[in-house]
Amino acid sequence: MLVSSRLHERFVRYCEVRSPTGEEREIADTLAAELRAMGLEVSEDEAAAAAEAGAGNLVARSAGTGEEWLMFCAHVDTVPHRGQVEVVDDEGVFRSRGDTILGADNKAAVAVFMELVARHVERPGPVGVELVLTVAEEQGLRGAKALDALQLRARAGFVLDHAGPVGEVIVSTPTQQKILADFIGVEAHAGIRPEDGSNAIAAAAAAIARMEIGRLDDGTTANVGLISGGTSGNVVPGHCAIHAEARSLDTERAAEVAGKIADACAWGASEHGCDVDVRIEELFRGYEVPKDSAALALAETGLRDAGLEPQRVAIGGGSDANVFRRDGLDCLLLSNGTDAVHTSDEMVPARSLDKMLEVCERILAAAAQPAPASK
């Protein structure tokens, strides 16, 4: 009960420290101070500038009695929100009291891992814990991308950053392409000389109408999420920008859809006498976890030992695990029991925090067992 209460207290306290992307300094300092108070060395890298974050990534290690290490990663930033987060315990479910997010994405994982490290320091096991706390995850995984993965000692890693029932094991994620299009027209007085103008908003609208958006097939989606332009209702707009994306479990398909969105932008600009500048950026590369993954085996053993039946799932989002797998680390994304993340209805049951702590400890225990002899 004492450990459970300590975990819950950590979670509430971390959620109430404001840390939208770019404002991570206070939460980074809070966590670093607590880790140092445990007697651990904490390093902060120089990722803040490259990641456009308020702090760098933190790395701390609690050594085991053996040579092996496992990495556990959570991000400390949240999506933007107004006002101060105030957490309430609603009959065993943590929620936000007001109209803000809760911040369980990803402070549920931060609290679990900090408690995991605290317990490991108190009673070291055979396998060491390598804790990585990243910044600027919510804006394109920028902190993890700026992290020097060569410094990591672990042979496998775990990211606890998927909103879903505890027990889900993410084995497939998409590639995401970001498409930014700037339509450049000609301004003119809308009431006196409209024929002298080229309407950039009309060009963007025509382009969007030509795009296929939504769910395109079982593994592919496309979206236009932002559009902005113009200066006044009585001026033919000379500028309009759109922000779109394409995702697919098939990397080539994601690139194909992004290309079609770019083609639609070129067509819309031409139809309305405008120019367009289109930039396409791969935000993260998708992956499929191989069946012989050591991280997969450890996670499923840990879940079963905690009384849960693992559920392998494919998802439409990305996480820091995408970056670590790209960099060659056998890293696995797990569900953390949260729901309605990024909204004022965000919540996480206290029992989900307790269960994920147990699962992580079971994973460490499984990693300490000798590998089965080959036949």
N, C-alpha and C positions, 0 to 999 in steps of 0.2 A: 504493500500500500504506500509506503514511504517513497519508493522509487517511482511509482505511478504518479503520485502527487507532485513529485519533483519534475517529472516529464511534463505534466500538464501546466505547471507554473512556468516552466521554460517557454512553452508554446505561447501562452497568453502574453508573457512579457515580450517575446520577440515580435509577435504580431503588432503590438502597440508601439513598436519603434518604427517610425515612418521610413520607408526605403524604396520609393519608386525608382526605376532605372535612372541613374544619374545622381541619386541622392543616397547612396549606399554607405557614406562615411560613418554615420552613427552606428548602424547595425554592425558594420565591419569592426569598428573599435570595440563595441560591446562584446562580440564573440571572441575577438583576439584576447581581450583582457580576461575573459572567463577561461579560455584555454591556457593562458599563461598562469592563471591562478591554480590550475590543475597540475602545474609543473612542466608543461609542454612548451617546446619551442614553436613559434608561429612565424611563418614568413609571408610577407605580402609582396606580390610581384608588381611590375610596372605596367600592368594592363590598363590602368585607368584612362590614360590618354587614348590609346588605340581603341578601347572599347567604349569611349565616351561615357565613362562611368564615374561615380563619385569616390571610388576606391579601387584598389587592385584585388585580384583573387587572393584568397588565403589558403595556405597549406599547412597542416599540422599533423604530427605523427605520434601515436602511442605505440611504442615498440612491444612486440610479443616476446615470448620466451624462445621462439624459434626464428627462422630466417624468412618465413613467408609474410607477405603483406596482402591485404585487400583494400581497395580504394572505395570510399563512399562519398558521393558528390551530391550537393544541393546548391541551389542558387539563392542568394540573399535578397535580390531585388524583387519588386512587385510591379504590376501594371500601375499606371497613373491613377490617382484618386484624389478627391477633395476631402478636406477635413481629417480629423484624427480617428484612427481605428480604436474602437472600444470593444473588447471581447466580452461576451456573456456566455455563461454555461447554462444552456437551455435543456435541463433534464438529461445531462450527459452528452449533449451535442454543443460544440462550440460554434457560435455565430457572431456576426457583427451586430452591435446594438443599433447602429444608425444606418445611413445610406451608403456607407463605404464598403469596399471589399473587406473580407476577413484577413486575407494575406496568408491563408493556409498554403497557397501556391506561392512559395515553396517552403514556408516556414514550418509546416508540418514535418517536412524532412529535416530541416535545420534542427528542430527541437529533438527529433528522434536520434539524429547522428550525434548531437552534442551530449545527449544522455548516454548513448552507446559508448562514446569516448570516455565520459566520466566513470562509467562502470568498468571499462577496460583498464583505466588507470588504477582504480581501486583493487581490481583483481585481474592482472594481465593474463591473457590466454596465450596459447602457442602462436597464434597468427596476429601480426601487428595490424593496427587500424591506421590507414592513411586517409585523412579527412581533407576534402577539397571543397571550398566554398566559393562559388563563382559569382561574378557581377554581370549586369547587363544581359542576362539570359533572355529576358522578355522582349528584347529588341534585336532579334537575329542571332542569339547565342554568342554575342560578341566577346564576353568574358572568357568563355571556354576556348574560343578561337584564338585568343591572345595568350593563352596559357602555354608555357613550355612543357609539353607532354613528356619530354625526355627526362625531366626531373622525377617523374613518378616511379615508385619502386614496385607497385602492385602488379601482379600477374592477371588480375581480373578486377573489374569495378562494377559498382551498382549506383544507379541514379534513381532516386525515389521521387518522380515528378510527373506521374500520370494520374489524372483524376478518374478514379474508378474503384471498384471494390477491391479490397486487399485480397490478393491471390492471383490477380491478372499479371501475366508475364508478357511483355511486348516483344514480339519476335520479328515484326516487320513494320517499317515506317517509310514515309514517302520522301522523295526529293521535292524541295520547294524552290520555285523560281519566282523572283520578284521582278515585276515589270513597271518601270516608271516612264511615262510618256508626257512630254511637254509640247503642247500644240501652240504654235506661234502664228497669229493672224495679223490683221491690221486694224487698229482702232479708228473709229469714225463716229461722228455725232449720229445717234440712232434715229433722231427725228428730222434732221436736215439733210445729211449726206450718207445714209446707210449704204448706198451702192458703192461708196468709196472704201468700205470696210470689208474685212474677211473675218467671219465670226468663229473664233477658236472654240467656244463652247459648243456651237453647232457641229463643228468638226469632231470634237470629242464625243458628243452624243451620237453622232452617226457611227462612229467607230464602235462604241459600246453596243449599239443596236445590232451590229454585225457580228459581235462576239458570241460564242457559245460559253455560257457561264452556268455555274451550279455544279451538280454531279454529272459528269460526262460519261463515266462508266464506273464499274465497281471499285476501281482503284484510283480514279482521277477526278479532281475537282478544279474549278477555275472561279475566280471572283474579281470583281472591281469593288474595292472597299472605300476609296477616297476619290473625290473630284473637287477641284477648286479652280476658280478663275473669275475674270472680269473685275471691273473697278466701280461701275455704277450702272443703274438701270437704264440710263439714257446714253450709254456708250456701247458701241459694238465692241465686244471683248477681243482684245488682242492677245490674250494668253489664257490657257487652261491646262491644268495638270491632272493626270489621273494616276492612281496607284493600284495596280492589279497584281494578281498572283496566279500561279498554276502549281498544283501538287499532283504527284502520281507515285504509286508504288513502283512504277516502271520509270527509271530515270530518263530514258529516251523519250518516253511519252510526255513527261513533264516539259522537256525541252521543245518537243513538237507543239504542245499547246501554247507555250510561251511565244513561240515563233508565229503561230496563227494570230495571237493577240497583237503582236507587233505588226503583222500584215494588215489587220483590221485598222490599226491606228494610221498606217500609211494611206490606206484607201480613204478613210474619213477625212484626213487632211487634204488629200488631192481633190475630193469632191467639193470642198468648201474653200479652195484657194489658200490653204494654209501650209505651213511647214510643220514637221514634227520631229522631235528628237526622242528616240526610244532607247532606254537602257535596260538591259536584262542582267540580273545578278542571281547566281545560285546561292540561296541563303544557307541551305544545308543539303547534304547528300543522304539519300535514304539508304536503308540496309535491310538485309534479311539475316537473322542470326542463324549460323549453321547448327545443325543438330548435334555436332560434337563439341559445342562451346562449353568450356569449363565453367564460365559464369552462369550459363543456363542450367547446367547440372547442379551447381551449388544452390542457386535460387530455388529450384524445384525441390531439392532435398530440404532446404530450410523451411519452405512453406509446408511441406508434408509433415516435418517434425513439429511444426507449430499447429498442426491439426487442420491445415487447409489443403484443398486439392487445387494444384496450379491450373490456370486457364490460359493457354497460349492465344494471344490476340494480335491482330494487325490494327494499326491506328492511322489517323490522318494528320497527326501533328509531329513536331520535332522536339528534341530536348538536347541537353548537353551530351547525352549518350551518342547522338549522331556525330558530334565532333570527336569524341574519344575513339569511337570505332573507326572513323576516317583516319585517325592518327595511329591506328594499329593496336589499341588496347581492347581486350575482350571485355566489353562493357555492356551491361544489361539495364534496361529501363523497367521499373516495377511500378505498380499502382500503389497509391498511398491512402486510399479511403476517403478522399475529399470529393466534393460535388459542387456544381454551380460556380466553379472558379471564375474569376474576373468579373463577378457580379456582386450585388449587395446581398444575394441569397447564398453566397458561399458558405459552406459548412464542413465540419469534420467531426465525427463522433469520437469521444475520448477513447472508446474501446479500440478504434482504428489506430490511434497513436500507440496504444499499448501493444496491439498485435504486431504492428510494424517493427517496434523495438524488439519484440520477441523473435520475429522472423530474421532480423539482422543478426541477432545473437546466435540464432540457429545456423545461419549461413557461416558465421565465423567458426562455429563448432564443426560444421561439415568440412570446412577447408582444412581443419586441423587433423582430419582423419587421413590415414595413408591411402594413396591411390590404389584401386583394385589391381591385382596382378594381371598382366596381359596373358591371354591364352595362346 
